[in-house]
Amino acid sequence: MRRKIIYLLLMALIILTVVIIPTSEAKAINVNQRVTSVSGGMSHSIALKDDGTIWTWGSNQQLQLGQDSKVSEQSTPKEVKDLSSITSISAGYDFSIALKYDGSVYVLGIGDGSPIYKVPGLEGIVAVAAGQTDGLALDKDGEVWQWLVGGRPQKISSLRNIAAIAVGGGHFLALTSSGEVWSWGANWSGQLGDGTMIDTDTPKVVENLVNMVGIAAGYSHSLAVAHDGSLYAWGSNTYGQLGDETTEMSLSPIKVKSITDAMQASAGNETSMVLTKKNELYTWGYGEYGQRGDNAETPSEIKPVKIKVEDTPIYIASGVYHSFYITDDGNLYVWGRNKNNQLGTGKRSNSNETQPCKVLSSILYDGVYSTKLFADASDWAVPELSKLYEKNLLPPMLWGNYRGNVTRAEFAGLLVNIYEAIKEKKITYPSKSNFNDIEKHLFETEIRKAYKIELVGGISATRFNPEGEITRQEAAKMICTFIALMENFPPPTGFRNIAYYHDAHLIAEWAVPFVAFAYDNDIMQGSAGNFHPYSNLTREQTLAIVYRIIQKYGWA
């Protein structure tokens, strides 16, 4: 679990994932899904590969595949060439949303007739969710933005410290970092869980839910996963989608008694699905198109039923009437309705699948040594970069431009996120900073945290210079201070003889103990007998050092 948490924080993102269609799901902790995911709409599907590319299939009537209007339908997955460096995706009813590593958000479909367009007014976004007509976005400060697709997002001022978001047919869910669930929007079937059937635009906490770690929203029902593996459901129950062995709606959360070790929940239109800690899949609710995956096309199933799976599922998702899971070795399986080729099997339309069938192989590790991902990396760096990549420790913020120099902001963000992951606690930091050049920077929060624990300093009392490039002696100080913090020993101090470096006389006095520590512990050394203190550190050098210290100290 520690490695998974490390990975999620390395992404410099709040811990979550979302897959919504007017159904949606989102998870707050414990499951690593940041690199690869899949999501389904009414009649289309979208998948994210770990090289940052997205692949779509199914109907393109509203340009939701990101293809031009000449393409009406795509029967197998096809790469969207005009978007790259994507870190999160979500499929709405007949549109899709994609989040880039830089925090910008793009919509595929609807809009002004363009297959892809950037959503205005959004920056620093870490997660997205799509519903029937609306989108949600979660920013790095834990605040939520909502918009009618095609319009301009507005911040929901009453929500704070949000870790995950989800969208249903007309209702919305948000999960706080402390495990509370908030809801707002349509409530015709009690899907808000507030004991009424009254719609509201104002988010309200769902009572009697504590220590939640995951949320999912169907068309008119909702699911929440508790830290202890319990599952709660509320809202519409026409087809038994609440799993309580009745068809009576519930206006407030009820515990699904037969599920005791849930790890992730997903909700289709009137279907529910759970992935357990034993990597087993259970489904229930509506199944006319085979979307339960239980080899049947019966209208309803009022209790959870374990379905047969191949390989080991680690991630689940739901379309309106079709479903997915991804395995630990990267295979994507789909089942359910195929009226518009949304299953991507290449079979004729209307050939529904009542059991999971494989569509993509190695979606997780397809191209781990691909020229696309490591095209501009030095030959010496590829093995270590590849190992980081395989361990899910190669953050998108440092993808590409490997020979380019790492910035002060990037380095601070990287170290802070590793620190919080391994210590499993957040760094508290002042609400204001003396640095006037980091406001609204993508790594503003991380920089303030790094300054608080004395990992970094400013170049003056008021300037941090976030885009400045780290020198090797600055990097030595940051890395050694970081290790000392992690391992709970005092940072190196005092005079050290570093005559083994020909250019020792060029190394600043304050940097000497750190350079010596890095040399003695085989963490950071020079070349040709020189340390090169004023040279810059490249991205690939930074990542190689990170890999070495993680291995050396057994942090992953």
C-alpha positions as CSV (number, residue, x, y, z in Angstrom):
1,M,0.0,0.0,0.0
2,R,2.9,2.4,0.8
3,R,4.2,2.2,-2.8
4,K,0.7,3.0,-4.1
5,I,0.4,6.0,-1.9
6,I,3.9,7.1,-2.9
7,Y,2.9,7.0,-6.5
8,L,-0.3,9.0,-6.1
9,L,1.5,11.7,-4.3
10,L,4.3,11.8,-6.8
11,M,1.8,12.8,-9.4
12,A,1.5,16.0,-7.4
13,L,-2.2,15.4,-7.2
14,I,-4.8,14.8,-4.6
15,I,-5.4,11.1,-4.1
16,L,-8.4,10.1,-6.3
17,T,-9.6,8.8,-9.5
18,V,-12.9,9.3,-11.4
19,V,-14.8,7.4,-14.0
20,I,-18.3,8.8,-14.7
21,I,-20.9,8.6,-17.4
22,P,-24.0,9.9,-16.3
23,T,-22.8,7.4,-13.9
24,S,-19.5,8.0,-12.2
25,E,-17.1,6.9,-9.6
26,A,-14.2,8.3,-7.7
27,K,-11.8,7.0,-5.1
28,A,-10.0,8.8,-2.4
29,I,-7.3,6.5,-1.1
30,N,-5.6,3.1,-1.3
31,V,-6.0,2.2,-5.0
32,N,-3.4,3.3,-7.5
33,Q,-5.3,4.3,-10.7
34,R,-3.6,7.5,-11.7
35,V,-1.5,6.1,-14.6
36,T,-4.2,4.2,-16.5
37,S,-8.0,4.3,-16.4
38,V,-11.1,3.7,-18.6
39,S,-14.5,5.4,-18.6
40,G,-17.7,4.8,-20.5
41,G,-20.6,7.0,-21.7
42,M,-24.0,6.1,-23.2
43,S,-22.5,4.9,-26.4
44,H,-18.8,5.5,-26.3
45,S,-15.7,4.6,-24.3
46,I,-12.4,6.2,-23.5
47,A,-9.2,4.7,-22.1
48,L,-6.0,6.3,-20.9
49,K,-2.7,4.6,-21.5
50,D,0.3,5.1,-19.3
51,D,2.3,7.1,-21.9
52,G,-0.3,9.8,-21.5
53,T,-2.2,9.0,-24.7
54,I,-6.0,8.5,-24.8
55,W,-7.9,6.0,-27.0
56,T,-11.6,6.1,-27.9
57,W,-14.2,4.0,-29.5
58,G,-18.0,3.7,-30.1
59,S,-20.3,6.5,-31.3
60,N,-18.9,9.8,-32.5
61,Q,-22.2,11.5,-33.3
62,Q,-21.4,14.4,-30.9
63,L,-17.6,14.2,-31.7
64,Q,-17.2,12.6,-28.2
65,L,-14.3,10.4,-29.6
66,G,-12.2,13.5,-30.4
67,Q,-12.4,12.6,-34.1
68,D,-13.7,14.8,-36.8
69,S,-17.3,14.6,-38.1
70,K,-16.2,12.2,-41.0
71,V,-16.0,9.5,-38.3
72,S,-19.5,8.5,-37.2
73,E,-18.5,5.3,-35.3
74,Q,-15.3,3.6,-34.3
75,S,-15.5,-0.2,-33.7
76,T,-12.1,-0.6,-32.1
77,P,-9.9,1.6,-29.9
78,K,-8.1,4.4,-31.8
79,E,-5.6,7.0,-30.4
80,V,-6.7,10.6,-30.2
81,K,-3.8,12.3,-31.9
82,D,-4.5,15.8,-30.9
83,L,-4.1,15.3,-27.1
84,S,-1.1,14.0,-25.2
85,S,0.4,14.1,-21.7
86,I,-3.1,13.2,-20.2
87,T,-3.3,12.1,-16.6
88,S,-7.1,11.6,-16.1
89,I,-10.2,11.0,-18.2
90,S,-13.9,10.9,-17.7
91,A,-16.7,10.0,-20.1
92,G,-20.0,11.9,-19.9
93,Y,-23.3,11.0,-21.5
94,D,-22.2,12.0,-25.0
95,F,-18.9,13.9,-24.4
96,S,-15.6,13.2,-22.7
97,I,-13.3,15.2,-20.5
98,A,-9.5,14.9,-20.4
99,L,-7.0,16.4,-17.9
100,K,-3.5,17.3,-18.9
101,Y,-0.5,17.0,-16.6
102,D,-0.2,20.9,-16.5
103,G,-3.7,21.2,-14.9
104,S,-5.6,22.3,-17.9
105,V,-8.9,20.6,-19.0
106,Y,-10.2,19.7,-22.4
107,V,-13.6,18.5,-23.6
108,L,-14.1,16.1,-26.5
109,G,-17.5,16.6,-28.2
110,I,-20.5,19.0,-28.0
111,G,-19.1,22.5,-27.9
112,D,-18.8,24.7,-31.0
113,G,-18.3,21.9,-33.5
114,S,-14.6,21.3,-32.8
115,P,-13.8,17.8,-31.7
116,I,-11.6,19.1,-28.9
117,Y,-11.5,22.4,-27.0
118,K,-10.0,23.7,-23.8
119,V,-12.3,24.6,-20.9
120,P,-11.8,28.3,-20.0
121,G,-11.0,29.5,-16.5
122,L,-9.6,26.2,-15.1
123,E,-6.0,25.8,-13.9
124,G,-4.2,23.7,-11.4
125,I,-6.8,21.0,-11.8
126,V,-6.0,17.5,-10.4
127,A,-9.2,15.5,-11.2
128,V,-12.3,15.7,-13.5
129,A,-15.7,14.1,-13.6
130,A,-18.4,14.1,-16.3
131,G,-22.1,13.5,-16.0
132,Q,-25.1,13.7,-18.2
133,T,-24.7,17.4,-19.0
134,D,-22.2,18.8,-16.4
135,G,-18.6,18.6,-15.6
136,L,-16.8,18.8,-12.3
137,A,-13.2,19.7,-11.7
138,L,-11.1,19.4,-8.5
139,D,-8.2,21.8,-8.1
140,K,-4.9,21.3,-6.1
141,D,-6.3,23.3,-3.2
142,G,-9.2,20.9,-2.7
143,E,-11.8,23.2,-4.2
144,V,-14.5,22.1,-6.7
145,W,-15.6,23.8,-9.9
146,Q,-18.8,23.0,-11.8
147,W,-20.0,23.9,-15.3
148,L,-22.7,23.0,-17.9
149,V,-20.5,21.6,-20.7
150,G,-20.0,24.3,-23.2
151,G,-20.2,27.0,-20.5
152,R,-17.8,28.5,-18.1
153,P,-16.9,26.8,-14.7
154,Q,-17.9,28.3,-11.4
155,K,-16.3,27.5,-8.1
156,I,-18.6,26.0,-5.4
157,S,-17.6,28.1,-2.5
158,S,-19.0,25.9,0.3
159,L,-16.8,22.9,-0.5
160,R,-13.3,22.6,1.1
161,N,-10.7,20.0,1.5
162,I,-12.2,17.7,-1.2
163,A,-10.3,14.6,-2.2
164,A,-12.6,13.0,-4.8
165,I,-15.6,13.9,-6.9
166,A,-18.4,12.0,-8.8
167,V,-21.3,12.9,-11.0
168,G,-24.6,11.0,-11.6
169,G,-27.5,11.7,-14.0
170,G,-28.2,15.0,-12.3
171,H,-26.6,14.8,-8.9
172,F,-23.1,15.3,-7.6
173,L,-21.0,13.8,-4.8
174,A,-17.8,15.1,-3.1
175,L,-15.6,13.2,-0.7
176,T,-13.5,15.2,1.8
177,S,-10.0,14.3,2.9
178,S,-11.4,13.5,6.4
179,G,-13.9,10.9,4.9
180,E,-17.2,12.9,4.8
181,V,-19.5,12.7,1.8
182,W,-21.3,15.8,0.5
183,S,-24.1,15.8,-2.1
184,W,-26.2,18.3,-4.2
185,G,-28.3,18.4,-7.3
186,A,-31.3,16.3,-8.4
187,N,-33.0,14.2,-5.7
188,W,-36.1,12.7,-7.3
189,S,-35.2,9.2,-5.9
190,G,-33.4,10.2,-2.7
191,Q,-30.0,10.0,-4.4
192,L,-28.6,12.8,-2.2
193,G,-29.1,10.7,0.9
194,D,-30.5,13.6,3.0
195,G,-33.7,11.9,3.9
196,T,-35.8,13.9,1.4
197,M,-36.7,14.0,-2.3
198,I,-36.0,17.7,-2.6
199,D,-33.5,19.0,-5.1
200,T,-30.9,21.4,-3.9
201,D,-28.0,23.5,-5.4
202,T,-26.3,23.8,-2.0
203,P,-24.0,20.9,-1.0
204,K,-24.9,19.2,2.2
205,V,-23.1,16.6,4.2
206,V,-24.6,13.1,4.0
207,E,-25.3,12.2,7.6
208,N,-24.1,9.0,9.3
209,L,-21.3,8.4,6.8
210,V,-17.8,8.6,8.4
211,N,-14.4,7.4,7.3
212,M,-15.4,7.0,3.7
213,V,-12.6,6.4,1.2
214,G,-14.6,6.0,-2.1
215,I,-17.7,7.3,-3.8
216,A,-19.7,6.4,-7.0
217,A,-22.8,7.9,-8.6
218,G,-25.2,6.1,-10.9
219,Y,-28.1,7.8,-12.7
220,S,-30.2,8.1,-9.6
221,H,-28.4,6.1,-6.9
222,S,-25.2,6.6,-5.0
223,L,-22.5,4.3,-3.4
224,A,-19.8,5.0,-0.8
225,V,-17.0,2.7,0.4
226,A,-15.9,2.9,4.0
227,H,-12.3,2.5,5.3
228,D,-13.2,-0.8,6.9
229,G,-14.5,-2.3,3.6
230,S,-18.2,-1.7,4.3
231,L,-20.4,-0.5,1.4
232,Y,-23.3,2.0,1.7
233,A,-26.0,2.7,-0.9
234,W,-28.9,5.0,-1.3
235,G,-31.4,6.4,-3.8
236,S,-33.3,4.6,-6.6
237,N,-33.7,0.8,-6.2
238,T,-36.1,-0.1,-9.1
239,Y,-33.8,-2.9,-10.3
240,G,-32.2,-3.8,-6.9
241,Q,-29.2,-1.6,-7.5
242,L,-28.9,-0.9,-3.8
243,G,-28.1,-4.5,-3.1
244,D,-30.3,-4.8,-0.1
245,E,-32.4,-7.6,-1.7
246,T,-35.4,-5.3,-2.1
247,T,-36.6,-2.9,-4.8
248,E,-37.6,-0.1,-2.4
249,M,-35.8,3.2,-2.7
250,S,-33.8,4.5,0.3
251,L,-33.6,8.2,1.1
252,S,-30.6,7.8,3.3
253,P,-27.6,5.4,3.2
254,I,-28.0,1.8,4.1
255,K,-25.3,-0.8,4.5
256,V,-25.0,-3.5,1.9
257,K,-24.7,-6.4,4.3
258,S,-23.2,-9.0,1.9
259,I,-20.2,-6.8,1.0
260,T,-17.7,-6.5,3.8
261,D,-14.3,-6.0,2.1
262,A,-15.0,-3.5,-0.7
263,M,-12.0,-1.7,-2.2
264,Q,-13.7,0.2,-5.0
265,A,-17.3,0.8,-6.1
266,S,-18.7,1.7,-9.5
267,A,-22.2,2.6,-10.7
268,G,-23.8,2.3,-14.1
269,N,-27.2,3.7,-14.9
270,E,-29.1,1.2,-12.6
271,T,-26.3,-1.2,-12.0
272,S,-23.7,-1.4,-9.2
273,M,-20.3,-3.1,-9.1
274,V,-17.7,-3.6,-6.4
275,L,-14.1,-4.7,-6.4
276,T,-13.1,-6.4,-3.2
277,K,-9.8,-6.5,-1.4
278,K,-9.5,-10.1,-2.6
279,N,-9.7,-8.8,-6.2
280,E,-13.2,-10.3,-6.7
281,L,-16.0,-8.6,-8.6
282,Y,-19.6,-8.4,-7.5
283,T,-22.4,-6.9,-9.6
284,W,-26.2,-6.4,-9.1
285,G,-29.1,-4.3,-10.4
286,Y,-30.2,-3.8,-14.0
287,G,-28.8,-6.3,-16.6
288,E,-30.9,-6.4,-19.7
289,Y,-27.9,-5.8,-21.9
290,G,-25.5,-8.1,-20.0
291,Q,-23.9,-5.3,-18.2
292,R,-23.8,-7.2,-14.9
293,G,-21.4,-9.7,-16.5
294,D,-23.1,-12.7,-14.9
295,N,-23.8,-14.4,-18.2
296,A,-27.5,-13.3,-18.1
297,E,-29.7,-10.6,-19.7
298,T,-32.3,-10.6,-17.0
299,P,-33.8,-7.2,-16.0
300,S,-32.8,-7.2,-12.4
301,E,-30.7,-8.8,-9.6
302,I,-31.4,-7.6,-6.1
303,K,-28.3,-9.0,-4.4
304,P,-24.6,-8.9,-5.2
305,V,-23.4,-11.8,-7.4
306,K,-19.8,-12.7,-7.9
307,I,-18.9,-12.9,-11.5
308,K,-16.3,-14.9,-13.3
309,V,-13.1,-13.0,-14.3
310,E,-9.9,-13.6,-16.0
311,D,-6.5,-12.5,-14.5
312,T,-6.6,-10.3,-11.4
313,P,-8.8,-7.2,-11.6
314,I,-7.4,-4.0,-9.9
315,Y,-9.7,-1.4,-11.3
316,I,-13.4,-1.2,-12.3
317,A,-15.5,1.3,-14.2
318,S,-19.1,1.6,-15.5
319,G,-20.7,3.1,-18.6
320,V,-24.4,3.7,-18.8
321,Y,-25.1,0.1,-20.0
322,H,-21.6,-1.4,-20.2
323,S,-18.8,-2.2,-17.8
324,F,-15.0,-2.5,-17.5
325,Y,-12.2,-3.9,-15.5
326,I,-8.4,-3.6,-15.8
327,T,-6.1,-6.4,-14.6
328,D,-2.8,-6.2,-12.7
329,D,-0.9,-7.1,-15.8
330,G,-2.7,-4.4,-17.8
331,N,-5.4,-6.1,-19.8
332,L,-8.8,-4.3,-20.3
333,Y,-12.0,-6.3,-20.2
334,V,-15.5,-5.1,-21.2
335,W,-19.0,-6.4,-21.3
336,G,-22.6,-5.2,-21.7
337,R,-24.4,-3.2,-24.4
338,N,-22.7,-2.8,-27.9
339,K,-25.4,-0.9,-29.9
340,N,-22.8,1.6,-31.1
341,N,-19.6,-0.4,-30.7
342,Q,-18.9,1.0,-27.3
343,L,-17.4,-2.3,-26.3
344,G,-14.6,-1.9,-28.9
345,T,-14.6,-5.6,-29.8
346,G,-14.8,-5.0,-33.5
347,K,-17.9,-7.2,-33.7
348,R,-21.1,-6.0,-35.3
349,S,-23.2,-3.5,-33.4
350,N,-25.9,-4.9,-31.1
351,S,-23.7,-7.9,-30.3
352,N,-23.9,-7.5,-26.6
353,E,-21.6,-9.4,-24.2
354,T,-22.9,-11.0,-21.1
355,Q,-19.4,-11.9,-19.7
356,P,-16.2,-10.0,-19.7
357,C,-14.1,-10.1,-22.9
358,K,-10.6,-8.8,-23.5
359,V,-10.4,-5.6,-25.7
360,L,-6.9,-4.2,-25.0
361,S,-3.8,-6.0,-23.9
362,S,-1.1,-4.5,-21.7
363,I,-2.9,-1.2,-21.3
364,L,-0.7,-0.5,-18.3
365,Y,2.6,-1.6,-19.6
366,D,2.2,-1.2,-23.3
367,G,5.4,0.5,-24.4
368,V,7.3,0.7,-21.1
369,Y,10.5,1.0,-23.1
370,S,8.8,2.7,-26.0
371,T,10.7,5.3,-27.9
372,K,7.7,7.6,-27.3
373,L,8.1,7.7,-23.6
374,F,11.9,7.8,-23.4
375,A,12.7,9.2,-26.8
376,D,14.9,12.1,-25.5
377,A,16.4,10.3,-22.5
378,S,20.1,9.4,-22.4
379,D,20.9,5.7,-22.9
380,W,22.4,5.5,-19.4
381,A,19.2,6.8,-17.8
382,V,16.7,4.5,-19.6
383,P,17.1,1.5,-17.2
384,E,16.5,3.6,-14.1
385,L,13.7,5.6,-15.7
386,S,12.1,2.3,-16.7
387,K,12.4,0.9,-13.2
388,L,10.7,4.1,-11.8
389,Y,8.1,3.8,-14.5
390,E,7.3,0.1,-13.7
391,K,7.0,1.0,-10.0
392,N,4.6,3.8,-10.9
393,L,7.1,6.3,-9.6
394,L,7.7,8.3,-12.8
395,P,5.5,11.4,-12.3
396,P,3.8,13.0,-15.3
397,M,5.2,16.3,-14.2
398,L,8.6,15.1,-15.2
399,W,7.7,13.2,-18.4
400,G,9.7,14.1,-21.4
401,N,12.5,16.7,-21.8
402,Y,14.7,14.4,-19.7
403,R,17.9,16.1,-20.6
404,G,16.4,19.5,-19.8
405,N,17.2,21.0,-16.4
406,V,14.9,20.5,-13.5
407,T,13.4,23.6,-11.9
408,R,13.4,24.6,-8.3
409,A,9.6,24.2,-8.1
410,E,9.7,20.7,-9.7
411,F,12.4,19.5,-7.4
412,A,10.7,20.9,-4.3
413,G,7.4,19.3,-5.3
414,L,9.0,15.9,-6.0
415,L,10.7,15.7,-2.6
416,V,7.7,17.1,-0.6
417,N,5.3,14.5,-2.1
418,I,7.7,11.6,-1.3
419,Y,8.1,12.9,2.2
420,E,4.3,13.1,2.8
421,A,3.7,9.7,1.2
422,I,6.3,7.8,3.3
423,K,5.5,9.6,6.5
424,E,1.8,9.2,5.7
425,K,1.0,12.7,7.0
426,K,0.5,16.1,5.5
427,I,2.9,18.9,6.1
428,T,1.2,21.9,7.7
429,Y,2.2,25.3,6.2
430,P,1.3,28.9,6.6
431,S,-1.7,30.2,4.6
432,K,0.4,33.0,3.2
433,S,4.0,33.1,1.9
434,N,6.5,35.9,1.8
435,F,7.5,34.8,-1.7
436,N,5.6,37.0,-4.2
437,D,6.6,35.0,-7.3
438,I,4.9,31.6,-6.4
439,E,1.2,32.8,-6.2
440,K,-1.0,30.5,-8.3
441,H,2.1,28.5,-9.4
442,L,1.3,24.9,-10.1
443,F,3.6,23.9,-7.2
444,E,2.8,26.8,-4.8
445,T,1.5,24.5,-2.1
446,E,4.5,22.2,-2.4
447,I,7.0,25.1,-2.3
448,R,5.4,26.5,0.9
449,K,5.6,23.0,2.5
450,A,9.2,22.6,1.4
451,Y,10.1,25.9,2.9
452,K,8.3,25.1,6.1
453,I,10.4,21.9,6.7
454,E,13.6,23.8,5.5
455,L,14.1,21.7,2.4
456,V,14.5,24.9,0.3
457,G,15.1,28.6,0.8
458,G,14.4,31.6,-1.3
459,I,16.9,33.5,-3.4
460,S,15.8,36.6,-1.4
461,A,13.3,37.5,1.3
462,T,10.5,37.9,-1.2
463,R,11.5,35.7,-4.2
464,F,11.7,31.9,-4.6
465,N,12.4,31.8,-8.3
466,P,10.3,28.7,-9.0
467,E,11.4,28.4,-12.6
468,G,15.0,28.8,-11.8
469,E,17.2,25.8,-12.4
470,I,18.8,23.9,-9.5
471,T,22.6,23.8,-9.3
472,R,24.3,20.6,-8.3
473,Q,25.4,21.9,-4.9
474,E,21.9,23.2,-4.2
475,A,20.5,19.8,-5.1
476,A,23.1,18.1,-2.8
477,K,21.8,20.2,0.1
478,M,18.1,19.5,-0.6
479,I,18.7,15.8,-1.1
480,C,20.8,15.4,2.1
481,T,18.4,17.5,4.2
482,F,15.5,15.4,2.8
483,I,17.2,12.1,3.7
484,A,18.0,13.4,7.2
485,L,14.3,14.4,7.7
486,M,13.1,11.0,6.4
487,E,15.6,8.9,8.5
488,N,15.4,11.1,11.6
489,F,19.0,12.1,12.0
490,P,20.6,15.6,12.0
491,P,21.6,17.0,8.7
492,P,25.3,17.0,8.0
493,T,27.3,19.9,9.3
494,G,30.9,21.1,9.8
495,F,34.1,21.0,7.9
496,R,34.7,18.0,5.6
497,N,37.8,17.3,3.5
498,I,36.5,16.9,-0.1
499,A,39.9,17.0,-1.8
500,Y,38.9,14.1,-3.9
501,Y,37.2,16.7,-6.1
502,H,39.6,18.7,-8.3
503,D,37.1,21.6,-8.1
504,A,36.6,21.4,-4.4
505,H,37.7,25.1,-4.1
506,L,34.7,26.1,-6.1
507,I,32.2,24.5,-3.8
508,A,30.5,26.9,-1.4
509,E,31.3,26.5,2.2
510,W,27.7,25.9,3.2
511,A,27.5,23.1,0.6
512,V,30.6,21.2,1.7
513,P,29.0,18.8,4.3
514,F,26.2,18.0,2.0
515,V,28.4,17.3,-1.0
516,A,30.6,15.1,1.2
517,F,27.6,13.1,2.6
518,A,26.3,12.6,-1.0
519,Y,29.7,11.3,-2.1
520,D,30.2,9.0,1.0
521,N,26.7,7.4,0.5
522,D,26.9,7.0,-3.2
523,I,24.0,9.3,-3.8
524,M,25.4,12.0,-5.9
525,Q,28.9,12.1,-7.4
526,G,30.6,14.1,-10.1
527,S,32.5,13.1,-13.2
528,A,36.2,13.2,-14.2
529,G,37.2,14.0,-10.6
530,N,35.0,17.1,-10.5
531,F,31.7,17.8,-8.7
532,H,30.7,20.7,-11.0
533,P,28.9,22.6,-8.2
534,Y,27.4,25.3,-10.4
535,S,26.2,23.1,-13.2
536,N,22.6,22.3,-13.4
537,L,20.8,19.1,-12.6
538,T,18.8,17.6,-15.4
539,R,15.5,15.8,-15.1
540,E,17.0,12.4,-15.8
541,Q,19.7,12.9,-13.3
542,T,17.1,14.0,-10.7
543,L,15.0,10.9,-11.3
544,A,18.0,8.6,-11.2
545,I,19.0,10.1,-7.8
546,V,15.4,9.6,-6.5
547,Y,15.5,6.0,-7.7
548,R,18.8,5.4,-5.9
549,I,17.7,6.8,-2.5
550,I,14.4,5.0,-2.6
551,Q,16.2,1.8,-3.2
552,K,19.0,2.5,-0.7
553,Y,16.7,3.3,2.2
554,G,13.9,0.8,1.3
555,W,11.2,3.4,1.0
556,A,9.2,1.5,-1.7
